[in-house]
Amino acid sequence: MDVDPADLLPELRCPVLALFGDADDSIPVALSVDRIAAALPDVAGHGITVFPGADHGLFTGAPSPDVARRDQLVPGFLPMLKAFLG
């Protein structure tokens, strides 16, 4: 994709939740976090988190056929998402 989400952020007027896995090999995580943090508008409620050991999909390992995929997400992701949306 030839889109940089940070270019769009200054126009937003709602809280942003940006979640990353530090084992993501699809994007440069540290650069993305820096660019997003710098571009966020002055709106309360933003959140930026990098989950240790998580990949681009916020999973920490290869899919296990014996476990629901939802249950294979990095610990802490779903509670954080629920709190942000709540």
PDB file with SEQRES, HELIX, SHEET and CRYST1 records, atoms N, CA, C and O in Angstrom:
SEQRES   1 A   86  MET ASP VAL ASP PRO ALA ASP LEU LEU PRO GLU LEU ARG          
SEQRES   2 A   86  CYS PRO VAL LEU ALA LEU PHE GLY ASP ALA ASP ASP SER          
SEQRES   3 A   86  ILE PRO VAL ALA LEU SER VAL ASP ARG ILE ALA ALA ALA          
SEQRES   4 A   86  LEU PRO ASP VAL ALA GLY HIS GLY ILE THR VAL PHE PRO          
SEQRES   5 A   86  GLY ALA ASP HIS GLY LEU PHE THR GLY ALA PRO SER PRO          
SEQRES   6 A   86  ASP VAL ALA ARG ARG ASP GLN LEU VAL PRO GLY PHE LEU          
SEQRES   7 A   86  PRO MET LEU LYS ALA PHE LEU GLY                              
HELIX    1 AA1 PRO A    5  LEU A    8  1                                   4    
HELIX    2 AA2 LEU A    9  GLU A   11  5                                   3    
HELIX    3 AA3 VAL A   29  ALA A   39  1                                  11    
HELIX    4 AA4 ARG A   69  GLN A   72  5                                   4    
HELIX    5 AA5 PHE A   77  LEU A   85  1                                   9    
SHEET    1 AA1 2 LEU A  17  GLY A  21  0                                        
SHEET    2 AA1 2 GLY A  47  PHE A  51  1                                        
CRYST1    1.000    1.000    1.000  90.00  90.00  90.00 P 1           1          
ATOM      1  N   MET A   1       0.842  -1.187   0.000  1.00  0.00           N  
ATOM      2  CA  MET A   1       0.000   0.000   0.000  1.00  0.00           C  
ATOM      3  C   MET A   1       0.878   1.238   0.000  1.00  0.00           C  
ATOM      4  O   MET A   1       1.947   1.268   0.610  1.00  0.00           O  
ATOM      5  N   ASP A   2       0.416   2.225  -0.678  1.00  0.00           N  
ATOM      6  CA  ASP A   2       1.141   3.475  -0.742  1.00  0.00           C  
ATOM      7  C   ASP A   2       0.391   4.543   0.054  1.00  0.00           C  
ATOM      8  O   ASP A   2       0.153   5.648  -0.436  1.00  0.00           O  
ATOM      9  N   VAL A   3       0.025   4.196   1.285  1.00  0.00           N  
ATOM     10  CA  VAL A   3      -0.718   5.107   2.158  1.00  0.00           C  
ATOM     11  C   VAL A   3       0.039   5.226   3.470  1.00  0.00           C  
ATOM     12  O   VAL A   3       0.469   4.226   4.045  1.00  0.00           O  
ATOM     13  N   ASP A   4       0.196   6.434   3.929  1.00  0.00           N  
ATOM     14  CA  ASP A   4       0.809   6.653   5.237  1.00  0.00           C  
ATOM     15  C   ASP A   4      -0.287   7.182   6.158  1.00  0.00           C  
ATOM     16  O   ASP A   4      -0.671   8.346   6.049  1.00  0.00           O  
ATOM     17  N   PRO A   5      -0.797   6.340   7.065  1.00  0.00           N  
ATOM     18  CA  PRO A   5      -1.883   6.782   7.941  1.00  0.00           C  
ATOM     19  C   PRO A   5      -1.556   8.044   8.729  1.00  0.00           C  
ATOM     20  O   PRO A   5      -2.459   8.809   9.066  1.00  0.00           O  
ATOM     21  N   ALA A   6      -0.283   8.272   9.026  1.00  0.00           N  
ATOM     22  CA  ALA A   6       0.089   9.466   9.790  1.00  0.00           C  
ATOM     23  C   ALA A   6      -0.284  10.747   9.050  1.00  0.00           C  
ATOM     24  O   ALA A   6      -0.514  11.778   9.681  1.00  0.00           O  
ATOM     25  N   ASP A   7      -0.346  10.693   7.731  1.00  0.00           N  
ATOM     26  CA  ASP A   7      -0.736  11.873   6.949  1.00  0.00           C  
ATOM     27  C   ASP A   7      -2.192  12.248   7.186  1.00  0.00           C  
ATOM     28  O   ASP A   7      -2.566  13.411   7.032  1.00  0.00           O  
ATOM     29  N   LEU A   8      -3.008  11.280   7.556  1.00  0.00           N  
ATOM     30  CA  LEU A   8      -4.442  11.518   7.748  1.00  0.00           C  
ATOM     31  C   LEU A   8      -4.804  11.891   9.181  1.00  0.00           C  
ATOM     32  O   LEU A   8      -5.861  12.474   9.422  1.00  0.00           O  
ATOM     33  N   LEU A   9      -3.952  11.564  10.114  1.00  0.00           N  
ATOM     34  CA  LEU A   9      -4.274  11.740  11.534  1.00  0.00           C  
ATOM     35  C   LEU A   9      -4.570  13.175  11.962  1.00  0.00           C  
ATOM     36  O   LEU A   9      -5.486  13.370  12.761  1.00  0.00           O  
ATOM     37  N   PRO A  10      -3.862  14.177  11.485  1.00  0.00           N  
ATOM     38  CA  PRO A  10      -4.148  15.532  11.969  1.00  0.00           C  
ATOM     39  C   PRO A  10      -5.588  15.995  11.735  1.00  0.00           C  
ATOM     40  O   PRO A  10      -6.055  16.922  12.398  1.00  0.00           O  
ATOM     41  N   GLU A  11      -6.283  15.368  10.812  1.00  0.00           N  
ATOM     42  CA  GLU A  11      -7.663  15.760  10.509  1.00  0.00           C  
ATOM     43  C   GLU A  11      -8.691  15.076  11.404  1.00  0.00           C  
ATOM     44  O   GLU A  11      -9.851  15.485  11.427  1.00  0.00           O  
ATOM     45  N   LEU A  12      -8.293  14.060  12.129  1.00  0.00           N  
ATOM     46  CA  LEU A  12      -9.237  13.326  12.972  1.00  0.00           C  
ATOM     47  C   LEU A  12      -9.657  14.140  14.183  1.00  0.00           C  
ATOM     48  O   LEU A  12      -8.875  14.921  14.725  1.00  0.00           O  
ATOM     49  N   ARG A  13     -10.881  13.950  14.593  1.00  0.00           N  
ATOM     50  CA  ARG A  13     -11.411  14.638  15.769  1.00  0.00           C  
ATOM     51  C   ARG A  13     -11.959  13.642  16.774  1.00  0.00           C  
ATOM     52  O   ARG A  13     -12.862  13.959  17.548  1.00  0.00           O  
ATOM     53  N   CYS A  14     -11.409  12.437  16.757  1.00  0.00           N  
ATOM     54  CA  CYS A  14     -11.828  11.390  17.683  1.00  0.00           C  
ATOM     55  C   CYS A  14     -10.582  10.705  18.229  1.00  0.00           C  
ATOM     56  O   CYS A  14      -9.512  10.796  17.626  1.00  0.00           O  
ATOM     57  N   PRO A  15     -10.709  10.021  19.363  1.00  0.00           N  
ATOM     58  CA  PRO A  15      -9.559   9.304  19.907  1.00  0.00           C  
ATOM     59  C   PRO A  15      -9.075   8.207  18.953  1.00  0.00           C  
ATOM     60  O   PRO A  15      -9.862   7.611  18.218  1.00  0.00           O  
ATOM     61  N   VAL A  16      -7.786   7.960  18.983  1.00  0.00           N  
ATOM     62  CA  VAL A  16      -7.155   6.947  18.133  1.00  0.00           C  
ATOM     63  C   VAL A  16      -6.494   5.906  19.034  1.00  0.00           C  
ATOM     64  O   VAL A  16      -5.818   6.251  20.003  1.00  0.00           O  
ATOM     65  N   LEU A  17      -6.693   4.642  18.710  1.00  0.00           N  
ATOM     66  CA  LEU A  17      -6.007   3.558  19.392  1.00  0.00           C  
ATOM     67  C   LEU A  17      -5.115   2.876  18.367  1.00  0.00           C  
ATOM     68  O   LEU A  17      -5.609   2.247  17.431  1.00  0.00           O  
ATOM     69  N   ALA A  18      -3.819   2.995  18.538  1.00  0.00           N  
ATOM     70  CA  ALA A  18      -2.845   2.400  17.625  1.00  0.00           C  
ATOM     71  C   ALA A  18      -2.123   1.274  18.361  1.00  0.00           C  
ATOM     72  O   ALA A  18      -1.442   1.511  19.359  1.00  0.00           O  
ATOM     73  N   LEU A  19      -2.275   0.053  17.862  1.00  0.00           N  
ATOM     74  CA  LEU A  19      -1.712  -1.119  18.517  1.00  0.00           C  
ATOM     75  C   LEU A  19      -0.741  -1.816  17.577  1.00  0.00           C  
ATOM     76  O   LEU A  19      -1.027  -1.999  16.394  1.00  0.00           O  
ATOM     77  N   PHE A  20       0.402  -2.200  18.114  1.00  0.00           N  
ATOM     78  CA  PHE A  20       1.451  -2.820  17.317  1.00  0.00           C  
ATOM     79  C   PHE A  20       2.010  -4.024  18.061  1.00  0.00           C  
ATOM     80  O   PHE A  20       1.913  -4.120  19.285  1.00  0.00           O  
ATOM     81  N   GLY A  21       2.594  -4.939  17.299  1.00  0.00           N  
ATOM     82  CA  GLY A  21       3.366  -6.029  17.866  1.00  0.00           C  
ATOM     83  C   GLY A  21       4.833  -5.772  17.594  1.00  0.00           C  
ATOM     84  O   GLY A  21       5.196  -5.385  16.483  1.00  0.00           O  
ATOM     85  N   ASP A  22       5.680  -5.978  18.586  1.00  0.00           N  
ATOM     86  CA  ASP A  22       7.094  -5.668  18.371  1.00  0.00           C  
ATOM     87  C   ASP A  22       7.792  -6.694  17.480  1.00  0.00           C  
ATOM     88  O   ASP A  22       8.935  -6.484  17.073  1.00  0.00           O  
ATOM     89  N   ALA A  23       7.106  -7.812  17.171  1.00  0.00           N  
ATOM     90  CA  ALA A  23       7.664  -8.799  16.254  1.00  0.00           C  
ATOM     91  C   ALA A  23       7.064  -8.669  14.845  1.00  0.00           C  
ATOM     92  O   ALA A  23       7.164  -9.593  14.037  1.00  0.00           O  
ATOM     93  N   ASP A  24       6.450  -7.535  14.563  1.00  0.00           N  
ATOM     94  CA  ASP A  24       5.850  -7.279  13.259  1.00  0.00           C  
ATOM     95  C   ASP A  24       6.951  -7.139  12.217  1.00  0.00           C  
ATOM     96  O   ASP A  24       7.837  -6.296  12.352  1.00  0.00           O  
ATOM     97  N   ASP A  25       6.892  -7.970  11.176  1.00  0.00           N  
ATOM     98  CA  ASP A  25       7.879  -7.843  10.110  1.00  0.00           C  
ATOM     99  C   ASP A  25       7.281  -7.211   8.855  1.00  0.00           C  
ATOM    100  O   ASP A  25       7.891  -7.234   7.786  1.00  0.00           O  
ATOM    101  N   SER A  26       6.060  -6.639   8.999  1.00  0.00           N  
ATOM    102  CA  SER A  26       5.393  -5.990   7.867  1.00  0.00           C  
ATOM    103  C   SER A  26       5.617  -4.483   7.832  1.00  0.00           C  
ATOM    104  O   SER A  26       5.624  -3.876   6.762  1.00  0.00           O  
ATOM    105  N   ILE A  27       5.797  -3.888   8.996  1.00  0.00           N  
ATOM    106  CA  ILE A  27       5.966  -2.432   9.071  1.00  0.00           C  
ATOM    107  C   ILE A  27       7.089  -2.096  10.048  1.00  0.00           C  
ATOM    108  O   ILE A  27       7.419  -2.910  10.911  1.00  0.00           O  
ATOM    109  N   PRO A  28       7.672  -0.921   9.925  1.00  0.00           N  
ATOM    110  CA  PRO A  28       8.672  -0.486  10.915  1.00  0.00           C  
ATOM    111  C   PRO A  28       7.958   0.049  12.159  1.00  0.00           C  
ATOM    112  O   PRO A  28       7.486   1.186  12.164  1.00  0.00           O  
ATOM    113  N   VAL A  29       7.880  -0.758  13.197  1.00  0.00           N  
ATOM    114  CA  VAL A  29       7.067  -0.428  14.365  1.00  0.00           C  
ATOM    115  C   VAL A  29       7.531   0.849  15.060  1.00  0.00           C  
ATOM    116  O   VAL A  29       6.719   1.742  15.303  1.00  0.00           O  
ATOM    117  N   ALA A  30       8.801   0.954  15.380  1.00  0.00           N  
ATOM    118  CA  ALA A  30       9.288   2.136  16.115  1.00  0.00           C  
ATOM    119  C   ALA A  30       9.029   3.414  15.317  1.00  0.00           C  
ATOM    120  O   ALA A  30       8.577   4.412  15.877  1.00  0.00           O  
ATOM    121  N   LEU A  31       9.308   3.389  14.032  1.00  0.00           N  
ATOM    122  CA  LEU A  31       9.054   4.560  13.188  1.00  0.00           C  
ATOM    123  C   LEU A  31       7.567   4.872  13.141  1.00  0.00           C  
ATOM    124  O   LEU A  31       7.176   6.037  13.207  1.00  0.00           O  
ATOM    125  N   SER A  32       6.735   3.843  13.028  1.00  0.00           N  
ATOM    126  CA  SER A  32       5.281   4.052  12.981  1.00  0.00           C  
ATOM    127  C   SER A  32       4.769   4.683  14.263  1.00  0.00           C  
ATOM    128  O   SER A  32       3.960   5.610  14.222  1.00  0.00           O  
ATOM    129  N   VAL A  33       5.235   4.188  15.400  1.00  0.00           N  
ATOM    130  CA  VAL A  33       4.818   4.745  16.689  1.00  0.00           C  
ATOM    131  C   VAL A  33       5.228   6.210  16.775  1.00  0.00           C  
ATOM    132  O   VAL A  33       4.427   7.053  17.180  1.00  0.00           O  
ATOM    133  N   ASP A  34       6.454   6.519  16.404  1.00  0.00           N  
ATOM    134  CA  ASP A  34       6.931   7.915  16.456  1.00  0.00           C  
ATOM    135  C   ASP A  34       6.113   8.818  15.552  1.00  0.00           C  
ATOM    136  O   ASP A  34       5.711   9.907  15.962  1.00  0.00           O  
ATOM    137  N   ARG A  35       5.864   8.379  14.329  1.00  0.00           N  
ATOM    138  CA  ARG A  35       5.122   9.210  13.365  1.00  0.00           C  
ATOM    139  C   ARG A  35       3.683   9.412  13.805  1.00  0.00           C  
ATOM    140  O   ARG A  35       3.149  10.516  13.697  1.00  0.00           O  
ATOM    141  N   ILE A  36       3.049   8.353  14.302  1.00  0.00           N  
ATOM    142  CA  ILE A  36       1.659   8.475  14.745  1.00  0.00           C  
ATOM    143  C   ILE A  36       1.568   9.389  15.957  1.00  0.00           C  
ATOM    144  O   ILE A  36       0.705  10.266  16.007  1.00  0.00           O  
ATOM    145  N   ALA A  37       2.445   9.197  16.928  1.00  0.00           N  
ATOM    146  CA  ALA A  37       2.427  10.047  18.121  1.00  0.00           C  
ATOM    147  C   ALA A  37       2.614  11.514  17.759  1.00  0.00           C  
ATOM    148  O   ALA A  37       1.968  12.382  18.345  1.00  0.00           O  
ATOM    149  N   ALA A  38       3.481  11.797  16.811  1.00  0.00           N  
ATOM    150  CA  ALA A  38       3.734  13.187  16.409  1.00  0.00           C  
ATOM    151  C   ALA A  38       2.571  13.777  15.626  1.00  0.00           C  
ATOM    152  O   ALA A  38       2.363  14.990  15.649  1.00  0.00           O  
ATOM    153  N   ALA A  39       1.808  12.933  14.930  1.00  0.00           N  
ATOM    154  CA  ALA A  39       0.745  13.438  14.061  1.00  0.00           C  
ATOM    155  C   ALA A  39      -0.627  13.494  14.715  1.00  0.00           C  
ATOM    156  O   ALA A  39      -1.548  14.093  14.159  1.00  0.00           O  
ATOM    157  N   LEU A  40      -0.781  12.883  15.886  1.00  0.00           N  
ATOM    158  CA  LEU A  40      -2.105  12.861  16.504  1.00  0.00           C  
ATOM    159  C   LEU A  40      -2.577  14.264  16.866  1.00  0.00           C  
ATOM    160  O   LEU A  40      -1.816  15.056  17.422  1.00  0.00           O  
ATOM    161  N   PRO A  41      -3.822  14.566  16.552  1.00  0.00           N  
ATOM    162  CA  PRO A  41      -4.367  15.869  16.939  1.00  0.00           C  
ATOM    163  C   PRO A  41      -4.563  15.935  18.448  1.00  0.00           C  
ATOM    164  O   PRO A  41      -4.505  14.913  19.132  1.00  0.00           O  
ATOM    165  N   ASP A  42      -4.791  17.117  18.956  1.00  0.00           N  
ATOM    166  CA  ASP A  42      -4.976  17.332  20.382  1.00  0.00           C  
ATOM    167  C   ASP A  42      -6.396  16.928  20.783  1.00  0.00           C  
ATOM    168  O   ASP A  42      -7.257  17.777  21.017  1.00  0.00           O  
ATOM    169  N   VAL A  43      -6.619  15.620  20.858  1.00  0.00           N  
ATOM    170  CA  VAL A  43      -7.907  15.051  21.246  1.00  0.00           C  
ATOM    171  C   VAL A  43      -7.627  14.090  22.403  1.00  0.00           C  
ATOM    172  O   VAL A  43      -6.696  13.288  22.332  1.00  0.00           O  
ATOM    173  N   ALA A  44      -8.416  14.167  23.449  1.00  0.00           N  
ATOM    174  CA  ALA A  44      -8.210  13.293  24.612  1.00  0.00           C  
ATOM    175  C   ALA A  44      -8.537  11.845  24.260  1.00  0.00           C  
ATOM    176  O   ALA A  44      -9.381  11.576  23.405  1.00  0.00           O  
ATOM    177  N   GLY A  45      -7.863  10.926  24.923  1.00  0.00           N  
ATOM    178  CA  GLY A  45      -8.224   9.525  24.823  1.00  0.00           C  
ATOM    179  C   GLY A  45      -7.399   8.685  23.869  1.00  0.00           C  
ATOM    180  O   GLY A  45      -7.725   7.517  23.656  1.00  0.00           O  
ATOM    181  N   HIS A  46      -6.339   9.234  23.285  1.00  0.00           N  
ATOM    182  CA  HIS A  46      -5.497   8.438  22.386  1.00  0.00           C  
ATOM    183  C   HIS A  46      -4.774   7.344  23.156  1.00  0.00           C  
ATOM    184  O   HIS A  46      -4.512   7.474  24.351  1.00  0.00           O  
ATOM    185  N   GLY A  47      -4.455   6.263  22.451  1.00  0.00           N  
ATOM    186  CA  GLY A  47      -3.652   5.209  23.030  1.00  0.00           C  
ATOM    187  C   GLY A  47      -2.730   4.611  21.989  1.00  0.00           C  
ATOM    188  O   GLY A  47      -3.146   4.345  20.861  1.00  0.00           O  
ATOM    189  N   ILE A  48      -1.484   4.401  22.362  1.00  0.00           N  
ATOM    190  CA  ILE A  48      -0.512   3.733  21.496  1.00  0.00           C  
ATOM    191  C   ILE A  48       0.177   2.677  22.356  1.00  0.00           C  
ATOM    192  O   ILE A  48       0.731   2.983  23.412  1.00  0.00           O  
ATOM    193  N   THR A  49       0.136   1.437  21.891  1.00  0.00           N  
ATOM    194  CA  THR A  49       0.751   0.349  22.636  1.00  0.00           C  
ATOM    195  C   THR A  49       1.492  -0.577  21.684  1.00  0.00           C  
ATOM    196  O   THR A  49       1.027  -0.862  20.580  1.00  0.00           O  
ATOM    197  N   VAL A  50       2.652  -1.041  22.133  1.00  0.00           N  
ATOM    198  CA  VAL A  50       3.407  -2.053  21.414  1.00  0.00           C  
ATOM    199  C   VAL A  50       3.442  -3.300  22.300  1.00  0.00           C  
ATOM    200  O   VAL A  50       3.954  -3.263  23.418  1.00  0.00           O  
ATOM    201  N   PHE A  51       2.892  -4.398  21.789  1.00  0.00           N  
ATOM    202  CA  PHE A  51       2.826  -5.642  22.545  1.00  0.00           C  
ATOM    203  C   PHE A  51       4.080  -6.477  22.296  1.00  0.00           C  
ATOM    204  O   PHE A  51       4.386  -6.792  21.146  1.00  0.00           O  
ATOM    205  N   PRO A  52       4.809  -6.841  23.349  1.00  0.00           N  
ATOM    206  CA  PRO A  52       6.001  -7.676  23.197  1.00  0.00           C  
ATOM    207  C   PRO A  52       5.663  -9.052  22.619  1.00  0.00           C  
ATOM    208  O   PRO A  52       4.711  -9.702  23.051  1.00  0.00           O  
ATOM    209  N   GLY A  53       6.442  -9.478  21.653  1.00  0.00           N  
ATOM    210  CA  GLY A  53       6.294 -10.809  21.078  1.00  0.00           C  
ATOM    211  C   GLY A  53       5.169 -10.980  20.085  1.00  0.00           C  
ATOM    212  O   GLY A  53       5.002 -12.068  19.535  1.00  0.00           O  
ATOM    213  N   ALA A  54       4.389  -9.935  19.836  1.00  0.00           N  
ATOM    214  CA  ALA A  54       3.243 -10.043  18.930  1.00  0.00           C  
ATOM    215  C   ALA A  54       3.634  -9.678  17.508  1.00  0.00           C  
ATOM    216  O   ALA A  54       4.511  -8.846  17.274  1.00  0.00           O  
ATOM    217  N   ASP A  55       2.954 -10.330  16.559  1.00  0.00           N  
ATOM    218  CA  ASP A  55       3.199 -10.049  15.148  1.00  0.00           C  
ATOM    219  C   ASP A  55       2.226  -8.978  14.638  1.00  0.00           C  
ATOM    220  O   ASP A  55       1.565  -8.305  15.427  1.00  0.00           O  
ATOM    221  N   HIS A  56       2.148  -8.831  13.319  1.00  0.00           N  
ATOM    222  CA  HIS A  56       1.304  -7.802  12.709  1.00  0.00           C  
ATOM    223  C   HIS A  56      -0.178  -7.978  13.053  1.00  0.00           C  
ATOM    224  O   HIS A  56      -0.914  -6.996  13.155  1.00  0.00           O  
ATOM    225  N   GLY A  57      -0.613  -9.225  13.232  1.00  0.00           N  
ATOM    226  CA  GLY A  57      -2.006  -9.498  13.580  1.00  0.00           C  
ATOM    227  C   GLY A  57      -2.264  -9.547  15.075  1.00  0.00           C  
ATOM    228  O   GLY A  57      -3.367  -9.880  15.510  1.00  0.00           O  
ATOM    229  N   LEU A  58      -1.244  -9.214  15.864  1.00  0.00           N  
ATOM    230  CA  LEU A  58      -1.282  -9.245  17.324  1.00  0.00           C  
ATOM    231  C   LEU A  58      -1.429 -10.661  17.882  1.00  0.00           C  
ATOM    232  O   LEU A  58      -2.074 -10.880  18.906  1.00  0.00           O  
ATOM    233  N   PHE A  59      -0.813 -11.612  17.179  1.00  0.00           N  
ATOM    234  CA  PHE A  59      -0.703 -12.985  17.646  1.00  0.00           C  
ATOM    235  C   PHE A  59       0.745 -13.230  18.059  1.00  0.00           C  
ATOM    236  O   PHE A  59       1.661 -12.566  17.573  1.00  0.00           O  
ATOM    237  N   THR A  60       0.939 -14.189  18.959  1.00  0.00           N  
ATOM    238  CA  THR A  60       2.298 -14.455  19.432  1.00  0.00           C  
ATOM    239  C   THR A  60       2.850 -15.777  18.923  1.00  0.00           C  
ATOM    240  O   THR A  60       3.929 -16.190  19.349  1.00  0.00           O  
ATOM    241  N   GLY A  61       2.158 -16.435  18.045  1.00  0.00           N  
ATOM    242  CA  GLY A  61       2.654 -17.686  17.499  1.00  0.00           C  
ATOM    243  C   GLY A  61       1.843 -18.123  16.303  1.00  0.00           C  
ATOM    244  O   GLY A  61       0.853 -17.491  15.934  1.00  0.00           O  
ATOM    245  N   ALA A  62       2.274 -19.207  15.709  1.00  0.00           N  
ATOM    246  CA  ALA A  62       1.554 -19.776  14.573  1.00  0.00           C  
ATOM    247  C   ALA A  62       0.177 -20.266  15.033  1.00  0.00           C  
ATOM    248  O   ALA A  62       0.003 -20.636  16.195  1.00  0.00           O  
ATOM    249  N   PRO A  63      -0.795 -20.268  14.126  1.00  0.00           N  
ATOM    250  CA  PRO A  63      -2.135 -20.724  14.494  1.00  0.00           C  
ATOM    251  C   PRO A  63      -2.125 -22.157  15.026  1.00  0.00           C  
ATOM    252  O   PRO A  63      -1.450 -23.033  14.486  1.00  0.00           O  
ATOM    253  N   SER A  64      -2.883 -22.368  16.088  1.00  0.00           N  
ATOM    254  CA  SER A  64      -3.062 -23.698  16.649  1.00  0.00           C  
ATOM    255  C   SER A  64      -4.478 -24.154  16.319  1.00  0.00           C  
ATOM    256  O   SER A  64      -5.438 -23.495  16.719  1.00  0.00           O  
ATOM    257  N   PRO A  65      -4.632 -25.261  15.602  1.00  0.00           N  
ATOM    258  CA  PRO A  65      -5.970 -25.713  15.212  1.00  0.00           C  
ATOM    259  C   PRO A  65      -6.849 -26.146  16.390  1.00  0.00           C  
ATOM    260  O   PRO A  65      -8.067 -26.269  16.254  1.00  0.00           O  
ATOM    261  N   ASP A  66      -6.227 -26.373  17.534  1.00  0.00           N  
ATOM    262  CA  ASP A  66      -6.978 -26.834  18.708  1.00  0.00           C  
ATOM    263  C   ASP A  66      -7.460 -25.695  19.608  1.00  0.00           C  
ATOM    264  O   ASP A  66      -8.134 -25.935  20.610  1.00  0.00           O  
ATOM    265  N   VAL A  67      -7.114 -24.460  19.249  1.00  0.00           N  
ATOM    266  CA  VAL A  67      -7.465 -23.302  20.074  1.00  0.00           C  
ATOM    267  C   VAL A  67      -8.150 -22.267  19.191  1.00  0.00           C  
ATOM    268  O   VAL A  67      -7.688 -21.981  18.087  1.00  0.00           O  
ATOM    269  N   ALA A  68      -9.252 -21.708  19.679  1.00  0.00           N  
ATOM    270  CA  ALA A  68      -9.934 -20.652  18.924  1.00  0.00           C  
ATOM    271  C   ALA A  68      -8.946 -19.522  18.631  1.00  0.00           C  
ATOM    272  O   ALA A  68      -8.191 -19.113  19.513  1.00  0.00           O  
ATOM    273  N   ARG A  69      -8.951 -19.029  17.424  1.00  0.00           N  
ATOM    274  CA  ARG A  69      -7.977 -18.001  17.027  1.00  0.00           C  
ATOM    275  C   ARG A  69      -8.071 -16.780  17.941  1.00  0.00           C  
ATOM    276  O   ARG A  69      -7.053 -16.168  18.266  1.00  0.00           O  
ATOM    277  N   ARG A  70      -9.266 -16.430  18.349  1.00  0.00           N  
ATOM    278  CA  ARG A  70      -9.468 -15.302  19.266  1.00  0.00           C  
ATOM    279  C   ARG A  70      -8.652 -15.493  20.547  1.00  0.00           C  
ATOM    280  O   ARG A  70      -8.134 -14.529  21.111  1.00  0.00           O  
ATOM    281  N   ASP A  71      -8.545 -16.729  20.993  1.00  0.00           N  
ATOM    282  CA  ASP A  71      -7.820 -17.030  22.223  1.00  0.00           C  
ATOM    283  C   ASP A  71      -6.308 -17.063  22.018  1.00  0.00           C  
ATOM    284  O   ASP A  71      -5.559 -17.266  22.974  1.00  0.00           O  
ATOM    285  N   GLN A  72      -5.860 -16.867  20.799  1.00  0.00           N  
ATOM    286  CA  GLN A  72      -4.432 -16.868  20.502  1.00  0.00           C  
ATOM    287  C   GLN A  72      -3.878 -15.442  20.343  1.00  0.00           C  
ATOM    288  O   GLN A  72      -2.695 -15.257  20.056  1.00  0.00           O  
ATOM    289  N   LEU A  73      -4.728 -14.463  20.529  1.00  0.00           N  
ATOM    290  CA  LEU A  73      -4.278 -13.069  20.468  1.00  0.00           C  
ATOM    291  C   LEU A  73      -3.348 -12.773  21.644  1.00  0.00           C  
ATOM    292  O   LEU A  73      -3.424 -13.428  22.683  1.00  0.00           O  
ATOM    293  N   VAL A  74      -2.488 -11.801  21.476  1.00  0.00           N  
ATOM    294  CA  VAL A  74      -1.556 -11.418  22.527  1.00  0.00           C  
ATOM    295  C   VAL A  74      -2.338 -11.045  23.801  1.00  0.00           C  
ATOM    296  O   VAL A  74      -3.341 -10.336  23.726  1.00  0.00           O  
ATOM    297  N   PRO A  75      -1.882 -11.520  24.960  1.00  0.00           N  
ATOM    298  CA  PRO A  75      -2.568 -11.174  26.208  1.00  0.00           C  
ATOM    299  C   PRO A  75      -2.641  -9.655  26.393  1.00  0.00           C  
ATOM    300  O   PRO A  75      -1.673  -8.931  26.159  1.00  0.00           O  
ATOM    301  N   GLY A  76      -3.798  -9.210  26.811  1.00  0.00           N  
ATOM    302  CA  GLY A  76      -3.996  -7.793  27.073  1.00  0.00           C  
ATOM    303  C   GLY A  76      -4.673  -7.040  25.945  1.00  0.00           C  
ATOM    304  O   GLY A  76      -5.223  -5.961  26.168  1.00  0.00           O  
ATOM    305  N   PHE A  77      -4.645  -7.594  24.725  1.00  0.00           N  
ATOM    306  CA  PHE A  77      -5.237  -6.887  23.585  1.00  0.00           C  
ATOM    307  C   PHE A  77      -6.740  -6.686  23.742  1.00  0.00           C  
ATOM    308  O   PHE A  77      -7.226  -5.557  23.666  1.00  0.00           O  
ATOM    309  N   LEU A  78      -7.475  -7.770  23.961  1.00  0.00           N  
ATOM    310  CA  LEU A  78      -8.935  -7.642  24.032  1.00  0.00           C  
ATOM    311  C   LEU A  78      -9.400  -6.771  25.194  1.00  0.00           C  
ATOM    312  O   LEU A  78     -10.297  -5.952  24.995  1.00  0.00           O  
ATOM    313  N   PRO A  79      -8.839  -6.902  26.397  1.00  0.00           N  
ATOM    314  CA  PRO A  79      -9.245  -5.981  27.467  1.00  0.00           C  
ATOM    315  C   PRO A  79      -8.936  -4.512  27.129  1.00  0.00           C  
ATOM    316  O   PRO A  79      -9.718  -3.619  27.452  1.00  0.00           O  
ATOM    317  N   MET A  80      -7.799  -4.275  26.482  1.00  0.00           N  
ATOM    318  CA  MET A  80      -7.459  -2.901  26.109  1.00  0.00           C  
ATOM    319  C   MET A  80      -8.446  -2.358  25.084  1.00  0.00           C  
ATOM    320  O   MET A  80      -8.879  -1.210  25.187  1.00  0.00           O  
ATOM    321  N   LEU A  81      -8.801  -3.169  24.104  1.00  0.00           N  
ATOM    322  CA  LEU A  81      -9.760  -2.756  23.090  1.00  0.00           C  
ATOM    323  C   LEU A  81     -11.112  -2.478  23.722  1.00  0.00           C  
ATOM    324  O   LEU A  81     -11.751  -1.472  23.413  1.00  0.00           O  
ATOM    325  N   LYS A  82     -11.549  -3.367  24.604  1.00  0.00           N  
ATOM    326  CA  LYS A  82     -12.841  -3.185  25.288  1.00  0.00           C  
ATOM    327  C   LYS A  82     -12.848  -1.898  26.105  1.00  0.00           C  
ATOM    328  O   LYS A  82     -13.829  -1.155  26.074  1.00  0.00           O  
ATOM    329  N   ALA A  83     -11.782  -1.626  26.826  1.00  0.00           N  
ATOM    330  CA  ALA A  83     -11.703  -0.401  27.627  1.00  0.00           C  
ATOM    331  C   ALA A  83     -11.737   0.844  26.739  1.00  0.00           C  
ATOM    332  O   ALA A  83     -12.370   1.841  27.084  1.00  0.00           O  
ATOM    333  N   PHE A  84     -11.056   0.779  25.603  1.00  0.00           N  
ATOM    334  CA  PHE A  84     -11.020   1.923  24.693  1.00  0.00           C  
ATOM    335  C   PHE A  84     -12.412   2.189  24.114  1.00  0.00           C  
ATOM    336  O   PHE A  84     -12.838   3.338  24.005  1.00  0.00           O  
ATOM    337  N   LEU A  85     -13.099   1.137  23.754  1.00  0.00           N  
ATOM    338  CA  LEU A  85     -14.429   1.286  23.137  1.00  0.00           C  
ATOM    339  C   LEU A  85     -15.521   1.548  24.158  1.00  0.00           C  
ATOM    340  O   LEU A  85     -16.572   2.095  23.824  1.00  0.00           O  
ATOM    341  N   GLY A  86     -15.270   1.153  25.423  1.00  0.00           N  
ATOM    342  CA  GLY A  86     -16.281   1.250  26.470  1.00  0.00           C  
ATOM    343  C   GLY A  86     -16.515   2.634  26.892  1.00  0.00           C  
ATOM    344  O   GLY A  86     -17.342   2.879  27.771  1.00  0.00           O  
TER     345      GLY A  86                                                      
END                                                                             
